């Protein structure tokens, strides 16, 4: 399965030799970076903003609790809806493992640019719903069904409110998403990132491949196949080796960390509240799931 933009963000990386001294598009000076970037393991790498968001296991708990509340709500209208069947195992990929696209030479030699563990990982099986049940779940239909008033936004809306799940403009999730996007955009526009991109491209050209940046290699239409070809594998290996040669992965981790820390410093009070609400939501979800056992 090819990676989507949401799962694999194209990041270009900072140079080891050029430290922060110029200005970004926003007019702020680029943050200083260490002269020698710390080597990172992308399977376990975490960014500063990650602490304010649920991890994979916590997010699944919140989702399961929300679905349980929704199913109970639907039953109040006289319908029986089974809970989805959730996967027993995690995706098997670190939270940020593919954030800078391919970073492992051993993976490149085995899979090229593909992530077969994501292809094999199925979403919870959603049961087929009748039109009446769909109206109860979504709230898009009659305002009264089986003599009961349908909640605003249907049972799904009621469940989201119960678990305090909100993605509307101005919500915690929206606020965090905007911070993440700003930090990413600033990193991509960083002068050291642009210099490193050119060096990576030059390295690839010497190896016989012509791409302006790692994203173009990663998303080459020629590699949109079920199984990686020998050509894709050779390209992917060269890609990773060139990233290693110019220090792309390690410097990117340092650069994005610096930009996210800048975002955090500008919103410490709001983030403290967000962290408290995140922890409360997870505890609420755990309590609901415990009651259902």
C-alpha positions in Angstrom: 0.0 0.0 0.0 1.4 3.4 -0.9 1.7 5.9 1.9 -0.7 8.8 1.9 0.4 12.3 2.6 -1.1 12.1 6.1 0.9 8.9 7.0 4.1 9.9 5.3 4.9 13.6 5.3 7.6 14.7 3.0 10.2 16.5 5.0 13.5 17.9 3.7 16.4 18.2 6.1 18.8 20.6 7.6 22.5 20.9 6.8 25.1 19.9 9.4 27.4 22.7 8.4 24.9 25.7 8.2 23.5 26.7 11.6 20.5 28.9 12.3 21.2 32.5 11.5 18.8 33.5 8.6 15.1 34.4 8.8 12.0 32.3 8.0 9.1 33.6 6.0 7.4 34.7 9.2 10.3 37.0 9.9 11.6 35.0 12.9 15.2 33.9 13.0 15.7 30.2 12.2 16.4 28.3 15.4 19.9 27.2 16.1 20.7 23.5 15.7 23.4 21.4 17.2 26.7 21.2 15.3 26.4 17.4 15.4 22.8 16.2 15.3 22.0 13.3 17.6 21.4 10.0 15.8 17.7 9.0 16.1 15.9 5.8 15.8 12.7 6.6 13.8 10.9 3.6 15.2 10.9 5.2 18.6 11.4 8.9 17.8 9.0 11.3 19.4 8.4 15.0 18.8 7.7 17.6 21.5 4.0 18.0 20.5 3.4 14.2 20.8 3.0 14.5 24.6 -0.2 16.4 24.1 -1.9 13.7 21.9 -3.0 10.2 22.8 -0.7 7.4 21.7 -1.9 4.5 19.6 -3.2 2.4 22.6 -4.9 5.4 24.2 -6.5 6.5 21.0 -7.9 3.0 20.5 -9.3 3.0 24.1 -11.1 6.3 23.4 -12.5 5.0 20.1 -13.7 1.8 21.7 -15.4 3.7 24.5 -17.0 6.1 22.0 -18.3 3.2 19.9 -19.7 1.5 23.0 -21.6 4.6 24.0 -22.9 5.0 20.5 -24.1 1.4 20.3 -26.0 1.7 23.6 -27.6 4.9 22.3 -28.8 3.1 19.2 -30.3 0.3 21.3 -32.5 2.9 23.0 -34.2 3.3 19.7 -35.0 -0.5 19.5 -32.1 -1.5 17.2 -29.4 -4.0 17.8 -26.0 -3.1 16.5 -22.9 -5.1 17.3 -19.7 -3.4 18.4 -16.9 -3.3 15.7 -14.3 -6.0 15.9 -11.0 -4.3 16.7 -7.6 -5.7 15.7 -5.7 -7.5 18.5 -2.3 -6.1 17.5 -1.0 -2.6 16.9 0.0 -1.4 13.5 3.6 -2.3 14.3 5.0 1.0 13.3 6.4 3.8 15.4 4.4 7.0 15.8 6.7 9.0 13.6 8.5 6.2 11.9 7.6 7.3 8.3 7.3 11.0 9.1 10.5 11.7 7.1 9.6 8.9 4.6 11.9 6.0 4.2 14.7 5.9 6.8 15.8 2.3 7.0 18.2 0.7 4.5 17.2 -2.8 5.6 13.5 -2.0 5.1 14.3 -0.5 1.7 16.1 -3.7 0.6 13.1 -5.8 1.7 10.1 -3.7 0.8 11.2 -0.8 -1.3 8.9 2.1 -0.5 6.0 -0.1 0.7 4.6 -0.8 4.2 3.0 -4.2 4.0 2.2 -4.2 7.7 -0.2 -1.4 7.0 -1.8 -3.2 4.1 -2.4 -6.2 6.4 -3.7 -4.1 9.2 -7.5 -3.9 8.9 -9.8 -1.3 10.4 -12.5 -2.4 12.8 -15.2 -4.3 10.8 -18.1 -1.9 10.5 -21.4 -3.8 10.5 -23.8 -3.1 7.6 -26.5 -0.7 8.8 -30.0 -0.2 7.6 -31.2 3.2 6.5 -33.1 3.6 9.8 -30.1 2.8 11.9 -27.9 5.1 9.8 -30.3 7.9 10.5 -30.1 7.2 14.2 -26.3 7.1 14.1 -25.8 10.2 12.0 -28.8 12.3 13.0 -29.5 12.9 9.3 -33.1 12.0 9.1 -36.3 12.2 11.2 -35.9 14.1 14.5 -38.0 11.4 16.2 -37.6 7.7 15.7 -39.4 4.9 17.5 -41.0 7.6 19.7 -37.6 8.9 20.9 -35.9 12.1 20.0 -32.7 11.7 18.0 -29.8 13.5 19.7 -28.1 16.4 17.9 -25.7 14.8 15.5 -27.3 11.4 16.1 -25.9 8.8 18.5 -22.4 9.4 17.1 -22.7 13.0 18.0 -23.9 12.1 21.5 -21.0 9.6 21.9 -18.5 12.2 20.8 -19.9 14.7 23.3 -19.8 12.1 26.1 -16.1 11.3 25.4 -15.4 15.0 24.8 -14.2 14.4 21.2 -14.3 17.6 19.2 -12.5 18.4 15.9 -14.4 21.6 15.1 -12.4 24.8 14.4 -10.9 26.1 17.6 -11.0 22.7 19.3 -8.0 21.2 21.0 -7.4 18.8 18.1 -7.7 21.6 15.6 -5.4 23.8 17.6 -2.8 21.0 17.8 -3.1 20.3 14.1 -2.4 23.9 13.3 0.7 24.0 15.5 2.0 20.9 13.8 1.4 22.2 10.3 3.1 25.6 11.1 6.1 23.8 12.5 6.3 21.5 9.5 5.9 24.4 7.1 8.6 26.4 8.8 10.9 23.4 8.7 10.3 22.8 5.0 11.1 26.5 4.3 14.2 26.5 6.4 17.3 27.5 4.4 19.3 24.6 5.8 16.5 22.2 4.7 16.7 23.6 1.2 20.5 23.2 1.1 20.3 19.6 2.3 17.6 18.8 -0.3 20.0 19.9 -3.0 22.7 17.8 -1.6 20.5 14.7 -1.3 19.4 15.3 -5.0 23.0 15.5 -6.1 23.8 12.3 -4.3 20.9 10.5 -6.0 22.0 11.9 -9.4 25.5 10.4 -8.9 23.8 7.1 -8.2 21.9 7.4 -11.5 18.5 8.6 -10.1 17.0 12.0 -10.9 14.6 13.4 -8.2 14.5 16.9 -6.7 13.5 15.7 -3.3 12.8 12.5 -1.3 9.0 12.8 -1.8 9.3 12.6 -5.5 11.2 9.4 -5.2 8.8 8.0 -2.6 5.7 8.8 -4.7 7.1 7.8 -8.2 4.1 6.4 -10.1 6.4 3.7 -11.4 6.4 2.2 -7.9 2.6 2.1 -7.5 2.6 -1.7 -7.6 1.6 -4.4 -5.1 5.1 -5.8 -4.8 8.3 -3.8 -5.0 10.2 -4.3 -8.2 14.0 -4.6 -8.3 14.1 -1.0 -9.7 12.0 0.3 -6.8 14.2 -1.5 -4.3 17.4 -0.2 -5.8 16.0 3.4 -5.8 14.8 3.1 -2.2 18.2 1.8 -1.0 20.0 4.7 -2.8 17.5 7.1 -1.3 18.2 6.0 2.3 22.0 5.9 1.7 21.9 9.4 0.4 19.9 10.6 3.4 22.6 9.0 5.6 25.4 10.6 3.6 24.1 14.1 4.1 22.6 13.6 7.6 19.0 14.2 6.5 17.1 12.1 9.1 19.0 13.2 12.1 19.1 16.8 11.2 15.4 16.8 10.4 14.6 15.4 13.8 16.6 18.2 15.4 15.1 20.9 13.2 11.5 19.9 13.7 12.1 19.5 17.4 13.3 23.1 17.5 10.3 24.5 15.5 7.8 22.5 17.6 9.5 23.8 20.8 9.0 27.3 19.5 5.3 26.6 19.0 5.0 25.1 22.5 6.7 28.1 24.1 4.2 30.4 22.4 1.2 28.5 23.8 2.2 27.1 27.1 -1.0 27.9 29.0 -3.3 26.5 26.3 -1.2 23.4 26.0 -1.3 22.8 29.8 -5.1 22.8 29.6 -5.0 20.5 26.5 -2.8 18.0 28.3 -5.2 18.0 31.3 -8.2 17.4 29.0 -6.4 14.7 27.1 -5.6 12.8 30.4 -9.1 13.2 31.6 -10.5 11.9 28.3 -8.4 8.8 28.5 -9.4 8.1 32.1 -13.0 8.6 31.2 -12.6 6.1 28.3 -10.9 3.6 30.6 -13.6 3.9 33.2 -16.4 3.3 30.6 -14.6 0.3 29.2 -14.1 -1.1 32.7 -17.8 -0.8 33.4 -18.6 -2.7 30.3 -16.4 -5.7 31.1 
